[in-house]
Every structure is written in structure tokens, then in C-alpha cells.
């Protein structure tokens, strides 16, 4: 074993023995196992298509309802666009010019919002099903997905209204004591966590309990607050005299901002799965595979099941011909779903039926994992 491999195995042993490090690595590992980077990219694109119609609808409605109260309308718009601290002013200038023809703008914004938000909801449902490794046979049909998409669209609009209201209240109470400031920040954080929890509940498969979604919602709420605070700080201290030149810089900045938010949402979802199924510790160097490694591999195999009559059997070779690669695991890591740890290599029982999806080398007896097809 060379020095690099020794150092990596030492780091592996370190993270496996510590809960926080083990959970953090398990989340990153599962993010890669699920190809969640692709899911984040698709969600970012859908979010970009949804954001402008949503803001256009807000501007149009305010232009119709508060046409005789321009000051109140400007305050609400300022509080709304402040949700994007790095690009709020540019975003407001680009959306503001679209409300000159209110009736046409209202129709166009509703159509575009329905198209964009429906795509965002559908991609969000698919992402959560992939992250939770839901088998194809257990996934929602078209009608159920459309119903959940409608719930998500309503939740999206309600979230924008609540966020706008809270921002407007904070803007109108500029001179206030520190205690009131802290209470307002706490309320805003609680509302953010509640919004993320509601979004997770709508997008996540119903078989997942709501309490399993709480950790990710809290982490997403914290991350969102950090992004808001960091963006406000950069605008107030670093970018105060900087100008955004051209539409390319504006679009790239907006896409980057949406990408950060979607990755935060996906990572938080992966955290929910890891904590709910206790999918840690994961191994950096393999072999050996830990219990969590095997659970993830079994779930990924089951995820491809498309028919009720289809059965999936997963097996692992626990013994290797090369002794240098053999590192004995603990009994806890050898047991998955109540299976006992594998016995030493022996002569196969001729009466023991073989699964067509399993392979048994003559040098070892594999550990086989069977899941209930129902």
C-alpha cells in the first residue's frame, strides 16, 4: 500500500468514526451516486423560466390594483426584488418595462407562468423520486403528478406573497431596536423553513413521512438566509459602486444565483435521505463496502424496477482471491435487512435455487439482498 492510499484510508477511517463527518461525506457521496448535478441543472433551467413570468405577473397585478397608489406599489416591488440582493435593481429594471400594456402583460405572464412553473414542478417531482430511489412501479401516474404540480404552483405563489409582505414590513420599520430586528430575523427564518418543508412535502413521494423532511428544510432555510445575508453584504460593502454591464452579465448572474439555490435544495434533500435511512458511514476506498454502501447500491438497483411482476436480486462478493484487498468488516456492516453475515467459502448446496440475476464465483459465496417486490 503506497503513501497516498494509506493517507486516504486514514481519512476514511477518520470520517467513518465521527458522525458529523460521516453524514457530510455520505450526503456528498449520494449526491454523486444519484447524478444529482444533472437534476440541479434541470431545476435551475426550469427555475429561470419560472422566475420572470412570476415577477411579470406580480408587476402586472400591482399595476392594475395599485395604479392610484404608486408609492405603495414601489415599496412592494422593492421588497420583492430585494430577495435577489445581487441583481435586484437590474432585475427590477428589466421586468418593470413589461407592464406598460397591462392586459396583454397579464395574459402573457399567466401563460408563461403556467408553462414554466408546471415544468419546474414536474422536474422537482422527478428529482425527488430519483433522490429517494423510488422504484418505477411505485411512482405517481400522470394525473397524480399534475395534481401535485398544481399544489406546488399554488405554494409558489403563496410563498412569494408571504416573502413580499415580510420584506415590506421590514422595510417600513427601519428605525427599530435590536430586539425587534432579531425577532424579525427569527420570524423570517421560520417562514423560510416552513416554505421549504411545504415544498418538500408536495414534491416528495407520499410514502416518505413528513418528519423525515424536517432536517433538510431547516438546512435549506439556514442556507437561504446565509445567501441572502451574504448577497446583501456584497451589495452594501463590496459592489456598492460597481455596475453590471450588459445583458450577458445580468443573465449569467441570475442563472448563477438560481443554480446556488437549486443545489442547496438538492443537497438538503439528499441529507433527508441519508438521515432517514441511516446511510452512513460510506467508504471512500473500496473494498470493503459498508452497510450504507450496500443499501445505496441495492436501492439503485430496485429503482430500475418497472413492473409489479419484476423481481430484483442484488448480490455482493465478500471474499476476494487477492488477500491484499480483503479487509474484514464488522458484523453491523455485514447485515442488511436482517441478513446474517456471510459464511466462509464453502461448497455450494446443489438444492439451493439460484437467482438468474445473481452470480456465484466458485471462490466465494455472495451476500444476497432481496427486497419485497410489493
N, C-alpha and C positions, 0 to 999 in steps of 0.2 A: 504494500500500500504506500503510495507516494505521499509527499507532504501536503499537496493540495487536497487529495482525497481525505487524508487524516484531519485536516482543518475543517473540511466540510462536514465530516461525520461528527466531529466535536461540536460544531454549531448545531447539527441535527439533534444530538443528544441534549444539548442545552435547551433548545426550543421545545422538545418533547417533554421535558421535565417541569416546564413552567407554563401555567395555564394561559396567561395573557399572551405570551409569545407564541404558544401553540395555537391558540384561537386565531391570532392575527395571521400566522402563516397558513393555517387551514383555509381562511377566507380568501387569501390571495391565490392559493393553490386551486381551490374550487372555481374561482373566477376564471382561471386559465383552463381548467377541465371543461367548463361549460361553454368555452369560446365566448365569454360574456363581453369581450371587447367588441365583437360584431353586433351583439344585442344593443350595447350602448350606442354604437354608431347609428344604428337604425332608429333608435329612440331619439337621438339628437336631431336627425333629419326630420322626423315627424314633429318633434317639438318646435323646430324652426318654422315648419309650415303652419303650425297651430298658433304660434305667438302673435304674428302680425294680424291675422284675421280677428283674434280675440281682442287685441288692443284697438283695432279699427272699429269693432263693434262697440267697445266701450266709448270711444271718442264720438262715434255717431249718435249713440243713445244720449250721451251727455249733451251733445249739440242740440238735440231735439228737445230734451226735457228741461235743460237749464239754459236755454237760449237767452233768457232775460236775466240770468244771474252769471255773468261771465267770470266774476271773481271767484265764486264758489266752484264753478266748473274748472277753472285753472288750478285751484287748490287740490281738487280731487285728482286731476291729471298729474300734477306734480308729485303727489303722494304715491300714485300708481307707478309712474316711471322711475321713482326712487328705488323700486325693487330691483332695478338694474343699475347699481351705482356707477359702474364704469362707463355705461353707454346710455344713461337715462336721458341726457339732454339731446344727444344725436337721435335716439330712438323716438323721442317726442317730436322732434322736427320732421322726421320722415313720415310719421304716422299722422301728424296734425294736418298735413296738406291734403289728406284723402277725404276729409269730411266736408268739403265745400258743397258737394251735391249730396245732401243728407239722405234722401230717399234711395238714390242709387247706391250710395255707400252702405246703407243699411242692408239692402238686398244682397249686394256683393259680399259684405262681411259675414252675413249669416250663411251663405252658400259655402264660402271658403272655410269658415269656421267648422261647419258640419263635416266637410271633406277632410280637413286637417286633423281635427280632434278625433274623428272616427278612426283614421289611420293610426293616430297616437295610441288610442285605447286598444285597438286590435294588436298592435305591436307590443304594447305593455302586457296584455294578457298572454301573448305568446312567450314573451321574455320570462314572465313569472312561471309559466308552465315548464320552460326549459330549466330554469334555475332550481325549481323543486323536483326536477326529473320525473314529471308526471308521465306515466305511460300513455301512448296514443289512444288506447282503448278507453281511458278514463277522462279524456279531455272533453271540454264543452263542445256541443254542436253549434251550428251557425246561429240558431235562434237565441241560445243562451249567451253566446258571445255578443250578439247585438244588444241584448238587454243589459249586460254588464257594461258595454260601451256607452249606452245611454246614461247609465248611472255615473260613469266616470265623467262624461261631458257636463252633467249637472253639477257634479262635485267640483269640476274645474272652474265653472262659472261662480259657484258659491265661494270657492277659495279666493278668487280674485276680488270679489265684493268684500269679503271679510278683511283681506290684506289691505285693500284700499281704505277701508274705514279705519283700521288701526293706524295706518300711516297718516291719515288725515288728522286723527286725534293727536298723534304725537307731534305733528307739525304745528297745530294750533295751540299747543301748550309748551311753547319754547322756554319760558321762564318758570321753572318749577324746581323744587328741592330734589336732592339726590335720592331720597327715599321714593318719591314718585317716579323718578327716572328708572330706578331699579325695579319697581313694581311693574312699570310699563314693559320693560325688557323681559321680565319673567312671564308676563301675560302673552307677549308676542312669541316667546319661545314655546310656551304651552300650546298656543294656537298652531304653530308650525308643526309640532309633533302630532297634534290631533289631525291636521290635514294629511300628513304623510301616512299616518295609521289608517285613515279612511281610504286613501288612495291604494294602499297595500291591500286592504280588505276587499275592495272592489276588483282589483286586478288579479289577486292571488286565488288559486283554486279553492273552492269552498271546503274541500276536505281538510285544509290546513286551519287549525284553530286560531282564533284572533289573538290569544295571548302569545302565540309564537311569533307574531308580527311586531310586538311592542319594542323589543330591543333595537331592531332596525329602524323603527320610526323615531326613536329617541336619538339614535346616532345621526340619522338624516336631519333631524331638527337641529342638532348641535352643529352639524356641518353646514347647513344652510345659514345659520346665524353667524358662523365664522366667515363664510363667503361674503355675507352682507357687510359685516364689520370691516373685513379686510378691503373690500371694494370702496367703502366709504372713506376709509383711512387713506387709500391711494389717491382718491379724488381730492380729498381735502389737504393733503400734505405733499404728495409727490407729483400728481398730474394737474395741479391747480392751474398752471399756466400753459399746459400742453394742449395742443389742438389735434383733433382727429382729422387727418387729411384723406379725403376721397371716400367713395362708397366702398372700395375694396377693404380698407382698414376697418370700416364700420361693420361690414358683413362678417369679416373674419373674427373680429372681436366678439360679436354677438354669437356666432357659432361656437367659439371657444367657451364662452360663458355657459351656453346651454349644454355643451359637452361635459363641463365640470359638474353640472347639476345632475345630468343623467348618470354619469359614472358614480356619483355619490349615492344615487338611488339604487343602482345595481349592486354596488358593494354592500350597502346596507341590507339588501335582500339576501345576498349570499351569507351575511352574518346571521340572519334569521334561520337559514337552513342549517348552518354549522352548529348553532346553539341548540336548536330544536332537536336535531338528530345526534348531537354529541359527536360530530365528525372531526374530532381532534384527539390526539396529535396526528399529524400527517408526516410522512417521512420525506426528507429532502433527497437522500440517496437510497436507491432501491436496487436489489433486495436488501433487507426484508420489507414486506408490506405490513403496515399496521392494520389494526382492526378498522380504523376510519378509512384507510386507503381502499380496503376491500369493500366496505359499504358503498363508497362512492362509485367504484367500478361496477358493482352489482346494480346499483341504481341506474347507471348509464346504459347498461345492457337492457334492463327492463324498460327503459324509456323508449326503446325502439319497437316495443310490442304494439301491434296494430289491430289484432283480432282477439276476441274473447277465447277462442279455441286455441290460440297460440300460447305455448309454454316456453319459458326461458330458464335455462340451467346454466349457471356460471361455476367454473371450477378453477382452482389455483394449484400450481405445483409448488409444494412446500419444501421439497428436497432437491438439491442440485448435485449434478455429477461433480462439479468443481468445488472442493471443500473450502476454497478461499472465499467463495460467495455465500457460504452458509453462515448465517447469524441467527441464532435461536431466538424466537420471540417469546414473550410472556404468555401465560395461559389466557390472560384477558384479551390480548390482541389476536389470539388464535380462534376465539369464539365469536361467531356472528350468527345472530338469530337463533341462539340456543344450540348451535352445532358444537360438538365437542372438538377438542384439538386433535389434529391428525395423528395417526399412529405411525410408527416407523415403517419403512418399506417392507412389504411382505408379498406373498404370492396372492394374486387376485382370486377372489371367490368366483368359481365358474357359474354359480347360481345367481350371482348379483347382476341385476339388469344394468345395462349401460345406456346412458342417455346419448342420443345422436349428436347433441351439441357439446358433449364433454370428450376430452381426450385424456387417456391414461398412459403415460410412458411407462415402460417396464421398470424404470429405475425409481419410480415414486408412485405414491397414491395421492391424488389431488384432493384438496379440500373442496367440497361441492356445496354450493349455496342454492337453495331452492326457495322461490317466492311463491306465495299463493296467487294463482292466476286471477282470482277474483279480486 
